[in-house]
Amino acid sequence: MDEKQELTRHDQLKYRLKRRISPELFESMPVELQDYLIELDPADIKEAYLNTLLKLPWQCDMRIPDVDLPKAKKMLDKTHYAMFDIKEKVLRYMACQKHLGKNYGAVLLLVGPPGVGKTSIASSVAKAMGRPFIKISLAGISDSLFLRGTQTIFKDARPGRIVDALIRGKSFCPLILLDEIDKMGDSKEHGDPESVLLDVLDSDRSKFVDNFLGFSMDLSNVIFIATANRLEPLSPVLKDRMDIVQLPPYRSVDKKWIVEKHMWPRLTVEYRLDCLDYLVDPLDEVCAHPEALRLEDDAVEEMIHRCPEDGVRDLERLCRRICEGVIGTYYATGELISSIDALTLERLLQPIYYK
């Protein structure tokens, strides 16, 4: 017994584990996991299990990243027009995270129609908080094993998406987006994924066990944000675990501002229409027409009339079709369109090559 105490904890590992796990990596693991590995029989370990264990970010910085609130406010104002109540709620949430130094309050649930910016808000929050952003889509998921993983005794066993998110984010402090939780199903064979969410989103997240790994993991430094289009499919118990934030549909004035100040400038750069000479001679360094492709007010109003949805995804698709039409018209007929009004818009949306 005295000889065993003289050995370091890393030396107490069986030969195969000692050869694969470096002393530095072993020391960075929680004590409970160290005990688990010391008692583990290497004959029971599959190579896939060991590879997954070594991919987890044990040596990453475990400290919670600091939150830059002025930067967060500027980022939200730049990426999301209006939505003052929503941004106020998010900034208060981040301020409490900064002050308390840990996960604060219930999980945010962003609810709203498609295309109003639920995912982009979560992405902006992750950037402002200095955390990796990982998205898990739950639409159509009806198996709890998708989130909790499969036991290693089964063929093709693999970890759940929560553990996979930690590996992809290379951090134990990521922001994980649980997307479209209102579209989950349930399975009589493998359980309801909502029950796993209730465990993951519990106030005490220090004892989450993935079936594949078999030991408890501390998720207390992980921030979860969920999105949904409707609240009706969610159970009252799940809704009780969340702080519901309703995102309203965009008004016409909001859509006009988004198109003119954000969407159209970004797409003209993407399609190289921010300088019309790029169409005439893409390699010419001297630009005789340095102005970008203009979008007139009556064209914007016509586009908004054609896209009555609550979000702005159809508007972006229409803007992309217009950019494609300008490029296609030039290469088909040689006509260089520099300004788009309502009449030009109607012409660009008609067939170019197959009239």
Secondary structure by P-SEA (a helix, b strand, c coil): ccccccccccccccaaaaaaccaaaaaaccaaaaaaaaacccccccaaaaaaaaacccccccccccccaaaaaaaaaaacccaaaaaaaaaaaaaaaaaaccccccbbbbbccccccaaaaaaaaaaaacbbbbbbbcccccccccccccccccccccccaaaaaaaaacccbbbbbbccccccccccccccaaaaaaaaacccccccccccccbbbbcccbbbbbbbcccccccaaaaaacbbbbbbcccaaaaaaaaacccaaaaaaaacccccccccccccccccccccccccaaaaaaaaaaccccccaaaaaaaaaaaaaaaaaaaacccccccccaaaaaaaacccccc
